[in-house]
Amino acid sequence: MATATASPVRTLREHVLALEGAIALCLDKPRPKAVHKVRTEARRIEAQLELLGLLKRLPSYRSEMGRSLRLLKKIRRTAGRVRDLDVQRKLLKTHTAEDEKQIEQHTDAKLNELAELGELRQIRKQRRKRAARKLLKLLHKRQAKLASAFDALLTALEPAQELQLSAAELLRLVDQHFRGTHALIIRHPSSEHLHSIRKAARIARYQAELATNSAAATRSAQRYEALQVAGGQWHDTLALAAEAATELGDNHSTAVCFSQLRDQHLADYRALLERVRT
C-alpha cells in the first residue's frame, strides 16, 4: 500500500481555482450555496497558507501571500455577513414551521407572535439583499486583483509545487498547532476564546483533509469537524438570541426559545471541548 501523503502547494492551487469558480457562480446570482462556496473556499485557502507557514525551506512568498490574504479577507468577511443572514433566516423558518404545525391550538397572542416572526424573517430578507449587493460590488471590484495576486503567489511557490508531507507528519503539525493555540490552553474560556477555538478547529479540519488517502487523517478531520460544527451551532444561536431579545424583548417566547437553544448548544460544545482536552 502506498504511503499516504499530502501536497500543500498543489492543494492550494486547487482551492484557488475552486474559489475563482465560486466567485463566477456568485456573480451570476448570489444564491445561498454560491455565497457559502465563496466563503468556504476562502477559508480553505487561508488554512493552506497557515499550514505552509509551519513548514521550513520554502521559497520566498511572504509578500505575495500578504497581498493575497488582504484581498481575500475582505471578500470572506463580506460573504460571511450574507451567509450569517442565510443561517438566521433558516433558523427562523424552522422555528416558525414548528409553531405553525399546531395552528389549531393558537391563541390570539400566539398568532401575534407568528406575525412577529414573519417580520423578523422579512427584516433579514431585506438585510440579506443589501449584504448581497455589497458582496457583488466587492467581487466585481476585486476579482481581477485577486486573480493577479494568486497568480503571483503560486508563481512564487512554484519551486515547492512537488512538496509532499506524509500523513503522519501532517497530523503532527496540525495537532501540535491546534493544541498550542492560546485559546485551547485556557481552562475556562470566555465567549471570545470559544469562538477562537471554533475557528482553530475549522482550520485544523481543512488541513487534516489534505491527506485524502489516510484513515488516520480522515478520523482527525472528523474530530475537528465535530468541534467546528458544535461551536458553529452555538455561535449562530448566540447571535440570533441576542438580536431576538433586542427586537422582541427578553421575555418574548421566541427570544426565550433561542436563548434556551443557545445554552444547550453551548453545553454541548463545552462537553465536546472537554473531551478534546483529555
C-alpha positions as CSV (number, residue, x, y, z in Angstrom):
1,M,0.0,0.0,0.0
2,A,1.3,3.4,-1.0
3,T,2.3,5.8,1.8
4,A,-0.4,8.4,2.4
5,T,0.8,11.9,1.5
6,A,-0.4,15.5,1.3
7,S,0.6,18.1,-1.3
8,P,0.1,21.6,0.3
9,V,1.0,23.7,-2.7
10,R,-0.9,21.6,-5.2
11,T,-3.9,21.7,-2.9
12,L,-3.6,25.5,-2.6
13,R,-3.7,25.7,-6.4
14,E,-6.8,23.6,-6.5
15,H,-8.6,25.7,-4.0
16,V,-7.7,28.9,-5.8
17,L,-9.3,27.5,-8.9
18,A,-12.3,26.5,-6.9
19,L,-12.6,30.0,-5.4
20,E,-12.4,31.6,-8.8
21,G,-15.2,29.3,-10.0
22,A,-17.3,30.1,-6.9
23,I,-16.9,33.8,-7.4
24,A,-18.0,33.5,-11.0
25,L,-21.1,31.5,-9.9
26,C,-21.8,34.1,-7.2
27,L,-21.6,37.0,-9.6
28,D,-24.1,35.2,-11.8
29,K,-26.5,35.0,-8.9
30,P,-25.6,35.2,-5.2
31,R,-27.7,32.2,-4.0
32,P,-27.0,30.8,-0.6
33,K,-25.0,27.9,-1.9
34,A,-22.8,30.1,-4.1
35,V,-22.1,32.5,-1.2
36,H,-21.3,29.6,1.1
37,K,-18.9,28.2,-1.5
38,V,-17.1,31.6,-1.8
39,R,-16.7,31.8,2.0
40,T,-15.6,28.1,2.4
41,E,-13.0,28.2,-0.4
42,A,-11.6,31.5,1.0
43,R,-11.2,29.8,4.4
44,R,-9.6,26.7,2.9
45,I,-7.1,28.9,1.2
46,E,-6.3,30.6,4.4
47,A,-5.9,27.3,6.1
48,Q,-3.5,26.1,3.4
49,L,-1.4,29.2,3.8
50,E,-1.3,28.8,7.5
51,L,0.0,25.3,7.1
52,L,2.7,26.5,4.7
53,G,3.7,28.9,7.4
54,L,4.5,25.9,9.6
55,L,6.9,24.5,7.1
56,K,10.6,25.2,6.6
57,R,12.8,25.7,3.5
58,L,10.1,27.1,1.3
59,P,10.9,29.7,-1.4
60,S,10.2,33.4,-0.6
61,Y,6.5,34.0,-0.9
62,R,5.5,36.2,2.1
63,S,4.9,39.4,0.3
64,E,2.7,37.7,-2.3
65,M,0.9,35.9,0.5
66,G,0.3,39.1,2.4
67,R,-1.3,40.8,-0.6
68,S,-3.5,37.7,-1.4
69,L,-4.7,37.5,2.2
70,R,-5.6,41.1,2.4
71,L,-7.8,40.9,-0.7
72,L,-9.2,37.5,0.4
73,K,-10.1,38.6,3.9
74,K,-12.4,41.4,2.8
75,I,-14.2,39.1,0.4
76,R,-14.5,36.3,3.0
77,R,-15.9,38.7,5.6
78,T,-18.4,40.3,3.3
79,A,-19.6,36.9,2.1
80,G,-19.8,35.9,5.8
81,R,-22.3,38.6,6.5
82,V,-24.6,37.3,3.8
83,R,-24.1,33.7,4.9
84,D,-24.9,34.6,8.6
85,L,-28.2,36.1,7.4
86,D,-29.0,33.0,5.4
87,V,-28.4,30.9,8.6
88,Q,-30.6,33.1,10.7
89,R,-33.4,33.0,8.1
90,K,-33.2,29.2,8.1
91,L,-33.4,29.1,11.9
92,L,-36.3,31.4,12.0
93,K,-38.1,29.5,9.2
94,T,-37.7,26.2,11.2
95,H,-38.9,27.8,14.4
96,T,-42.0,29.3,12.5
97,A,-42.8,26.0,10.9
98,E,-42.8,24.2,14.3
99,D,-45.3,26.7,15.6
100,E,-47.5,26.5,12.6
101,K,-47.9,22.8,13.0
102,Q,-50.0,23.5,16.0
103,I,-52.0,26.3,14.4
104,E,-55.4,24.9,15.6
105,Q,-54.1,25.5,19.2
106,H,-53.1,29.1,18.7
107,T,-54.4,31.9,20.8
108,D,-54.6,35.4,19.6
109,A,-51.3,36.1,21.4
110,K,-49.7,33.1,19.6
111,L,-50.9,34.3,16.2
112,N,-49.4,37.7,17.0
113,E,-46.1,36.0,17.8
114,L,-46.2,34.2,14.5
115,A,-46.7,37.6,12.8
116,E,-43.7,39.0,14.6
117,L,-41.7,36.0,13.5
118,G,-42.7,36.8,9.9
119,E,-41.5,40.4,10.4
120,L,-38.1,39.1,11.8
121,R,-37.7,37.0,8.7
122,Q,-38.7,39.8,6.4
123,I,-36.2,42.1,8.1
124,R,-33.4,39.6,7.5
125,K,-34.5,39.1,3.9
126,Q,-34.0,42.8,3.3
127,R,-30.7,42.8,5.1
128,R,-29.6,39.9,3.0
129,K,-30.4,41.7,-0.2
130,R,-28.3,44.7,0.9
131,A,-25.5,42.5,2.1
132,A,-25.6,40.6,-1.2
133,R,-25.4,43.8,-3.2
134,K,-22.3,44.8,-1.2
135,L,-20.7,41.4,-1.9
136,L,-21.4,41.6,-5.6
137,K,-19.9,45.1,-5.8
138,L,-16.8,44.0,-3.9
139,L,-16.4,40.9,-6.1
140,H,-16.7,42.9,-9.3
141,K,-14.1,45.3,-7.9
142,R,-11.6,42.8,-6.5
143,Q,-12.0,39.8,-8.9
144,A,-9.2,40.7,-11.2
145,K,-6.9,42.0,-8.4
146,L,-7.4,38.7,-6.5
147,A,-6.7,36.6,-9.6
148,S,-3.5,38.6,-10.2
149,A,-2.4,38.2,-6.5
150,F,-2.9,34.5,-6.6
151,D,-1.0,34.1,-9.8
152,A,1.9,35.9,-8.2
153,L,1.6,33.8,-5.1
154,L,1.5,30.5,-6.9
155,T,4.4,31.6,-9.2
156,A,6.5,32.3,-6.1
157,L,5.6,28.9,-4.7
158,E,6.3,27.1,-7.9
159,P,9.6,25.6,-6.7
160,A,7.7,23.9,-3.9
161,Q,5.0,22.5,-6.3
162,E,6.0,18.9,-5.7
163,L,6.4,19.3,-1.9
164,Q,4.8,16.4,-0.1
165,L,4.2,15.6,3.5
166,S,3.5,12.2,5.0
167,A,0.1,11.9,6.7
168,A,1.9,11.3,10.0
169,E,4.0,14.5,9.6
170,L,0.9,16.5,8.5
171,L,-1.1,15.4,11.5
172,R,1.8,16.1,13.9
173,L,2.0,19.6,12.6
174,V,-1.8,20.2,12.6
175,D,-2.4,18.7,16.1
176,Q,0.6,20.5,17.6
177,H,-0.5,23.8,16.2
178,F,-4.1,23.4,17.3
179,R,-3.3,22.3,20.8
180,G,-0.7,25.1,21.1
181,T,-3.2,27.8,20.4
182,H,-3.7,30.3,23.3
183,A,-7.5,29.7,23.2
184,L,-7.2,26.0,23.8
185,I,-4.9,26.3,26.8
186,I,-7.3,28.4,28.8
187,R,-9.2,26.2,31.2
188,H,-12.4,28.3,31.4
189,P,-12.6,30.1,28.0
190,S,-14.7,33.2,27.5
191,S,-17.1,33.5,24.6
192,E,-14.3,35.2,22.6
193,H,-12.0,32.3,23.3
194,L,-14.7,29.7,22.5
195,H,-15.1,31.5,19.1
196,S,-11.3,31.3,18.6
197,I,-11.3,27.6,19.3
198,R,-14.1,27.0,16.8
199,K,-12.1,28.9,14.1
200,A,-8.9,26.9,15.0
201,A,-10.8,23.7,14.7
202,R,-12.1,24.6,11.3
203,I,-8.6,25.4,10.1
204,A,-7.2,22.1,11.6
205,R,-10.0,20.2,9.8
206,Y,-9.2,21.7,6.4
207,Q,-5.5,21.0,6.9
208,A,-6.1,17.4,8.0
209,E,-8.2,16.8,5.0
210,L,-5.2,17.2,2.8
211,A,-4.2,13.6,3.3
212,T,-7.2,12.2,1.5
213,N,-6.0,8.6,1.4
214,S,-5.2,8.3,5.1
215,A,-7.6,6.7,7.5
216,A,-5.9,8.5,10.4
217,A,-6.2,11.9,8.7
218,T,-9.9,11.2,8.0
219,R,-10.6,10.4,11.6
220,S,-8.7,13.5,12.7
221,A,-10.6,15.7,10.3
222,Q,-13.9,14.3,11.5
223,R,-13.0,15.1,15.2
224,Y,-12.1,18.7,14.2
225,E,-15.3,19.0,12.2
226,A,-17.4,17.8,15.1
227,L,-15.8,20.6,17.2
228,Q,-16.3,23.1,14.5
229,V,-19.9,22.2,14.0
230,A,-20.7,22.3,17.7
231,G,-19.1,25.7,18.0
232,G,-20.9,26.9,14.9
233,Q,-24.3,25.9,16.2
234,W,-23.6,27.7,19.5
235,H,-22.3,30.8,17.7
236,D,-25.3,31.0,15.3
237,T,-27.8,30.8,18.1
238,L,-25.8,33.2,20.2
239,A,-26.2,35.9,17.6
240,L,-29.8,35.2,16.9
241,A,-30.8,35.0,20.6
242,A,-29.2,38.4,21.2
243,E,-31.0,40.0,18.2
244,A,-34.3,38.4,19.0
245,A,-34.1,39.8,22.6
246,T,-33.3,43.3,21.3
247,E,-36.0,43.3,18.6
248,L,-38.8,41.4,20.6
249,G,-37.8,41.8,24.2
250,D,-36.1,39.4,26.6
251,N,-39.4,37.8,27.7
252,H,-40.8,37.2,24.3
253,S,-41.3,33.4,23.7
254,T,-39.1,33.4,20.6
255,A,-36.3,35.2,22.3
256,V,-36.6,32.8,25.3
257,C,-36.6,29.8,22.9
258,F,-33.4,30.9,21.1
259,S,-31.8,31.7,24.4
260,Q,-32.5,28.1,25.6
261,L,-31.3,26.7,22.3
262,R,-28.1,28.8,22.6
263,D,-27.5,27.5,26.1
264,Q,-28.0,23.9,25.0
265,H,-25.6,24.3,22.1
266,L,-23.1,25.9,24.5
267,A,-23.3,23.0,26.9
268,D,-22.8,20.5,24.0
269,Y,-19.8,22.5,22.7
270,R,-18.2,22.7,26.2
271,A,-18.7,19.0,26.8
272,L,-17.0,18.2,23.4
273,L,-14.2,20.6,24.1
274,E,-13.5,18.9,27.4
275,R,-13.2,15.5,25.6
276,V,-10.7,17.1,23.2
277,R,-8.6,18.4,26.1
278,T,-8.1,15.0,27.6
